[in-house]
Amino acid sequence: MEKRMTIQNLCAGYDGKQVLHNISLEIPSNKITAIIGPSGCGKSTLLHCLNGMLRQETGASVSGEILLDGQDTAAMQEDQLRRQVGLVSQTPSPFPFSILENMTYGPRYYGVRNKTQLQQIAEEKLRLAGLYDEVKEQLHKSALKLSGGQQQRLCIARALTAEPRVLLLDEPCSALDVQASAVIEEMLTRLKQTYTIVIVTHNIVQARRISDYVAFIKDGRLVEWGEAACLFASPQQEETRAFLDGIYG
């Protein structure tokens, strides 16, 4: 297993209240790792630690070590870390301008000025997200006119324009219907060939379908982590078994 990220003794909290307690796990390269657990257990907080967002929040505290390909992320500049570890939030958040402008915003920020190159980047990432054929005649129309599922795929495609090594997704299908969720899942399965993906999901069936590795968190503590097929078939911890059986959560 090739490691992309290594998390060691990670603790995090807000305003003196600890949310994560000594989390240690590995994120394998070019795999989908699902983070599951009851509501409020710290799943989203973990994602915000991985790309450095939590360190910027007033009143937040973070300790422990997060390595990206062996490099300590705490020593990386904020822009550099966000570029390497992209985050797509639960609620689709297109910028309030055209689809094309959404797709070229990041590359422009990072210094790309050539219009042909910008067009190529936009098309390539929209194709990766399985969205290009649906919107190629609407690139100059407002992104806010897209459906919820299309907006979510646009946000994922937009995150890919920075060429991240890791893509973090916080409940990407929570507001979508079954059909739109299936499109997202198929897209993520394709994207893992190029990107390392970490997904927080409350949908256990979804995690079973698409994840290669699973981490189960309860009360801010890592209860169990391992290959998805093994963990779902034969969880080693009683707390994991109870959660998967729907006894709580």
N, C-alpha and C positions, 0 to 999 in steps of 0.2 A: 504493500500500500504506500503510494507516494503521498506525503503530507503537504498540504497547501498552507494550512494554518494550525498552530499549536497553541492551546489555551492552558495556562498553568496557574492554579490557585487564584482564580479570578474572583474577586469580591467587589460588589458594587452596591450603592445605596443612594437615597435621596434624603436630604435634610436630617441626617443622623439615623435614618431607618435603613437597615441592611436588607437588600433585596436578593442579591446573589451571594452564595456562601461557598467559597473554595471550589469553584468549577474548574475541572481539568478534563480536557478532551481534545481530540484531533479531528481536523476537517480534511478528508482526503481530496486529492486533486481530481478534477473531472468526474466528480460524483455528485449526486444529490443527497445532502444530509438534511433530514427533517428534524426539527425541534418540536417535540410534543409535550403536553402537560396540561393540567387544569388551568382555568382562567386565573390570571393574577399570580402565576408561579414564577414569572421573571423571564419568560421567553423573549418578549420584545426588548426588554432591558439588555439581554445578552446580545441581540443583534446590534443595538446601539453602542455597545462596548466594542464590538468587532470593527466598526468603521470610525470609531473615535468620537461619535456624536455625544456620548454621555459625558465625556470629559469637558465639553463646552457648556454644559447645563449648569446654571447657578444652583448651588447647594448639593450638587452630585459629587460622589466620591468613588474612585476606582482604584483598585490595587491588584497586584498579580501581574502576569506577563501574557501578552498576546504576540505571537510571532507570525509573520507572513513570509513564507519561504525562508525562514531562519532569521529574518530581520525583526527586531523589536519595534512594534508599531508605535510605541510611546516616543520613540526617537525620530519618527517620521513627521514631516511637516503636514499640517492638516489637509491642505489641498492634495498633496501627494497620496496620502492615505485614502481620502475619499475617492480619488481617481482609481486607485487599485482595488478598493473594496466598495462597490456600489450598493446602494440601498434603495429599494422600491417599497413605498409604504402601503399600508392596507387599503387606503382610499385612493383611487386613481387621482393624480394631481397634474394634469396637463397644464402647461403655461397658457395663459389666455391669449394666445395668438395662433398662427397657422400651424398645421401639421409639420410643414417643412421647417418653419422657424423653431419649433420644438426640437426637431432632429438636428439642427445645425447649431443650436445654442451652445452645447458643450464643446464641440470642435472649435467654434469661434473663440470661446473662452480660453481654450488651450492653444490658440495661436494660428489655427488654420484660416486662411483668407481666400484661397483659390476657390472660385465658385463651382468649377467643375468637380474639384475634389470634395467639396461640401455636399454636392448633389450625390456623388458616388457613395459617400459615407452614409447619407440618409437612406438611399435605396438599399444598400447592403444590409443595414441593421433592420430596416423595416421588413426586408425579405426574411432575415433570420427569425424575426418575430411572427412570421406568417401573415403580415399585415399589408405588404406592399400592393398586392393585386387588388385588395379591397379599397385602397385609398389613393391609388396612383393618379386618378383623375380629380382628386380633391386635395392635393398637397397644399394649395394656397387657401384652403378654407379653414375655418376655426377648428382647432382640435376639440373644442368643447362640444361640437356637434356630433362627435362620435358616440357610439353606444358605450355602456360601461365596460364591456369586455374588450372593445377596441381601444378604449382609453387606457386600460390596464396594460395591454400589449404595447401601446405607444410608449408608455412610461418605461417599460422594460427595454424596448428598443432604444429609447433615449439614453438609458443608463449604459447600454452597450457601446454607445458612441465614444465613451471615454476609454474603451478597451480595458475594463477591469479584469483583474485576475480572479476575483471572487464577486459573485452577485448574491446579495441578501434580499430575500423576499418576505415581507411580513404579512401573512394571511392574504395572499394575492387573489384568492377566489372567494373570499368571505361574502362579498356583495354580488356575486355573479350567479346566474342560473346554471343548470347542469350542463347545457350545451356549451356555454362560454367557458365554463371551468374545464371541460374536456379539451377545448382548443388550447387553453393555457398549459394544461398538463402535457399535451403532445409537444408543444413548443419547448417546454423545459427539458423534456427527454432528449430532444434534438440538441438543445443548447449545451448540455453537459459534455458534449464531445469537444467543445471549445472552452467552456467556462466551468469553474467550480461554483456550485450552487448550494446555498443554505436557505431552507424555507421553514418559516414558522407556520404551522397549520393546526387548527383545532379539529380538522377532518381526518380521522384515523384511517378511513377507507382510502382517502387520497394519499396519505403517507404510505400506506401499504402498496398502492399502485405505482408510485413513481420514485420512492426513495431507495437509495442504496445503503445508507446508514441512518440510524435513528438515535437521537438522544432524548431520554425521558427526564424531565425536570419536575420536581414537586417541592413546593415551599422554598424555592430558590436554591435547591440542592440537586446535583446530578445523581439520579437514582441508578440509571442504567444507560449504557451506550454500547452500540455494536452494529454489526451488519443487520440490515432491516429484516431479511428473510429469517434469520436466526432469532432475533428479538421478538418478532411478531409470532413466530411458531412456538417458541419456547422461552419466554421471559424468565430470567434468573431470579428476579426480585419479586416478592409478593405484592409490593406496592405497584409495580409495573403491571403485573397480571390483573390486579383489581381495577386499575385504570382502563386497561384494554377491554376488560369485561363490562365496563360501563358502571361499575359500582360507585364511582365518584368521578367528578370532573365535568 
